[in-house]
Amino acid sequence: MQLTARADTQATTRSSGVRDADGMAVASFILGLVGLLVLNVFLGPIAIALASVALWRGTARRGRAFLGLGLGVADLLVLVAFMQMDSTVSWSF
């Protein structure tokens, strides 16, 4: 008599990998969105990296990963625009 369900190791590994990729897609979106306001020099590249890894791992949330990728690039473009306006390496309000 078996009291617990038999764990299929390949299915468990695959589902946790997809779940991790889904989490990375959501995290890249959130970090890219927050990065538009603060710390875009750090959060932009992190959002780009997380979105790229999520897409590479085959996330089910491809749209959110692409949004995170776009927002990460937008973070860096905002940083460059403010740097050009201030003629400095950083920007402030």
C-alpha positions, -999 to +999 in steps of 0.1 A: +000+000+000+014+034-010+002+064+009+019+091-012+018+097-049+048+086-068+069+116-078+080+117-114+114+134-113+115+146-149+080+162-147+088+178-113+120+193-126+103+206-157+074+222-140+096+238-114+119+251-142+089+267-160+076+281-127+110+297-121+110+312-155+075+326-149+088+342-117+117+357-136+094+371-162+072+388-135+103+400-116+118+416-147+085+434-154+083+447-118+120+457-117+117+474-151+087+493-140+102+505-107+135+512-125+118+540-145+115+560-113+145+550-092+179+532-095+175+527-133+213+522-137+209+490-116+174+478-121+174+483-159+202+457-166+188+433-140+154+435-157+170+428-191+189+399-178+159+383-160+137+387-191+163+372-213+168+342-191+130+337-187+126+338-225+155+314-229+140+289-204+106+290-222+083+309-198+046+307-202+044+344-196+062+356-227+043+389-229+054+398-194+090+389-202+089+410-233+075+439-213+102+435-187+128+435-215+113+466-230+111+484-197+147+475-189+158+491-221+136+521-214+153+524-180+187+528-197+173+552-223+158+574-195+192+573-177+210+584-209+184+612-216+187+626-181+225+623-183+225+643-215+202+670-200+223+674-169+257+669-185+267+646-156+272+609-150+241+607-128+208+625-127+187+641-100+154+660-098 
